[in-house]
Amino acid sequence: MKIEILGTGCKRCDQLYANALSAAASFGPNAGIGVEKNGDIHYFTRMGVFMTPGLVIDGEVIAVGKVLTADDIQKRIQERR
């Protein structure tokens, strides 16, 4: 599973990234969940994200302009397993 945080490095983007890392870690090291930041504005627009931060799981935009909690992200991950 691939989780992407779309953002340019603002405080909210960094917080969403930290929350995503925490959510992924809760599934254990062998869960196969990767979390990465993406700061490419052209990629954002191709994904339809015009407000940051954006949360993308396996190519699907999950949230835009919101900082989801680690618990919220865990639920979204669980829904896709």
VOGU-3710 file (C-alpha; in Angstrom, 3 decimals, decimal comma):
1> mkieilgtgc> 0,000/0,000/0,000  1,300/3,445/-0,900  0,346/6,573/1,028  1,310/9,952/-0,394  1,169/13,306/1,320  0,845/16,089/-1,214  2,203/19,374/0,054  4,922/21,936/-0,250  6,302/21,565/3,267  3,948/23,751/5,273
11> krcdqlyana> 3,219/22,995/8,919  -0,124/21,324/8,079  1,531/19,140/5,425  4,223/18,085/7,872  1,588/17,251/10,503  -0,383/15,115/8,046  2,837/13,318/7,099  3,602/12,618/10,781  0,037/11,355/11,304  0,306/9,090/8,253
21> lsaaasfgpn> 3,609/7,654/9,504  2,021/6,960/12,874  -1,010/5,320/11,274  1,157/3,136/9,031  3,403/2,129/11,945  0,393/0,930/13,925  -0,017/-1,914/11,408  3,531/-3,138/12,067  6,752/-3,138/10,065  5,711/-6,031/7,806
31> agigvekngd> 2,386/-4,521/6,711  3,826/-3,247/3,446  2,622/0,328/3,914  4,884/3,011/2,474  4,474/6,705/3,257  6,078/9,435/1,193  5,889/13,180/0,696  5,372/14,638/-2,732  6,009/18,344/-3,310  5,475/18,385/-7,095
41> ihyftrmgvf> 2,751/20,967/-7,774  2,199/19,585/-11,290  1,456/16,177/-9,753  -1,031/17,800/-7,370  -2,999/19,271/-10,255  -2,973/15,994/-12,205  -4,454/14,356/-9,112  -7,081/17,108/-8,813  -5,631/18,466/-5,568  -5,728/22,263/-5,591
51> mtpglvidge> -5,464/22,807/-1,835  -2,851/21,237/0,408  -2,288/19,074/2,235  -3,594/16,177/0,219  -3,762/12,543/1,273  -3,612/9,864/-1,419  -3,849/6,129/-0,759  -3,021/3,785/-3,638  -3,702/6,515/-6,192  -7,050/7,589/-4,714
61> viavgkvlta> -7,395/11,081/-3,274  -8,763/10,635/0,248  -8,596/14,150/1,706  -7,806/17,645/0,475  -7,026/20,651/2,644  -7,470/18,682/5,866  -5,107/17,305/8,471  -6,595/13,924/9,290  -5,654/12,372/12,612  -3,639/9,159/12,786
71> ddiqkriqer> -6,841/7,359/13,857  -8,722/8,679/10,812  -5,922/7,543/8,518  -5,841/4,109/10,204  -9,545/3,724/9,438  -8,978/4,677/5,799  -6,125/2,163/5,528  -8,247/-0,572/7,138  -11,076/0,087/4,658  -8,673/-0,635/1,783
81> r> -7,120/-3,830/3,163
//
